[in-house]
Amino acid sequence: MMCIALVTDGSFQYRTAHGSSVMAPGSLLLGNAGACYECGHEHRAGDRCLSFQFAPQLFESIVAAVPNARRFAFREPSLPLLRVLLPIIATAQAMRDAPCAEAEFEELAIRVAGDVCAAVTATKSASSPRRAASQRDERRVTEILRRMEAMPHERHSLNELARETATSPYHLLRVFEQVVGVTPHQYLLRTRLRQAAVRLRRCRDSVAAIACDCGFGDLSTFNHQFRRLIGQTPSAYRAGSRLS
């Protein structure tokens, strides 16, 4: 079976024949049918994923409908928390524990596969292989990821994070992007928006309260960033959900 798994909580190490990755909340694990893999918790235990499994024939038919996609086997172990995938990631996480019809989950799975394949195709030529970070740097980054996940409302400045991990801001910036695929600021912003989008679909708290809880200092900034990265205003996103 082909596998796409969304990490919703925690972090872990993932290794395949195509490379290794530190999996963090919002990242996507990619697995080919019949391929060997290894998962480990060298730096911190505990994680939770939402896994989608596809028969190779079904997956191939999905790829065939994606513009410019010419293969259905993954050549990379994972995808980071990409801007283009934020909407489907938030939708999948919101639906994970909700009472939904089987047809809704089927549609969600097909959309996840299509959107992921489109993202892989779009980033394939632009991205360069990431070098493996040292185990010490992976541990540093893992601690930062856990902290950002637990306290998205905090500022988490680069200087502060560097001081707490006993390294320089430049080195931390470089190894964080090397391990995670995005910068600390990009990851924190997307983590805040992912958590906010999930809450918009799961609860009836006001938009202002959700924005504040997720670390946005004012509502206008939250509305601007949400619309820029998710593609809708928070209110429109909530109104368009069957779960709201």
QUIGI-V95814 format. One record per helix or strand. SS is the DSSP state (A for helix, B for strand). FROM is the first residue (numbers start at 1). LEN is the number of residues. Records with the same first field share a line. If there is no record, write none. Layout:
SS: FROM-LEN / FROM-LEN
This chain:
B: 2-9 / 12-5 / 19-5 / 28-4 / 37-4 / 47-8 / 78-2
A: 56-9 / 83-13 / 102-23 / 135-16 / 158-7 / 169-12 / 184-19 / 207-7 / 219-12 / 234-6
